[in-house]
Amino acid sequence: MVMCKPSDHDVAIEEKFSKLQQVLIQTSNDTSNCLKLLKKHLSDYDNRNGNHFTNTATRFMRTDMRNAKDTAMDLKHVAHDINKNQ
């Protein structure tokens, strides 16, 4: 059985995909952490200003924060797919 040695081009491509995977995971993690901090700050704002239940900044931003969180998770899934397909 003859084993083919990967070419320099193949190695370079693999390295680029590996770096892409790392960037996607880091971006996803950074986004999630930022959203957690935003939620905390919005909650603190609501508490300081006496906003309760329906008229809160947190509730107003909830859908957008969920969408951003879902997008961050999609990035992480793409990163894992890249890893599987290498």
C-alpha positions, 0 to 999 in steps of 0.5 A, spaced: 500 500 500 502 506 497 501 512 502 501 519 499 505 524 502 500 531 503 503 536 499 505 543 502 498 546 499 494 541 502 498 542 509 497 550 508 489 549 507 489 544 513 492 550 517 488 555 514 481 551 516 484 550 523 485 557 524 478 559 521 475 554 526 479 557 532 477 564 530 469 562 529 470 558 536 473 564 539 468 569 536 462 565 539 465 565 546 466 572 546 459 574 543 456 569 548 460 572 554 458 579 551 451 578 551 451 575 558 454 582 560 449 586 556 443 582 560 446 583 567 447 591 565 440 591 562 438 588 569 442 592 573 439 598 569 432 596 570 433 595 577 436 602 578 430 605 575 424 601 578 423 598 571 419 591 573 416 586 568 413 588 562 417 595 561 424 593 562 430 594 557 431 587 558 425 585 555 425 590 550 432 587 548 430 579 549 429 577 542 435 581 539 439 578 544 436 571 543 438 572 535 445 574 537 446 568 541 443 563 536 448 566 531 454 565 536 452 558 537 451 557 529 458 559 528 460 554 533 457 549 530 460 551 523 467 550 527 465 543 529 463 541 522 470 544 519 473 540 524 470 534 522 471 535 515 478 536 515 
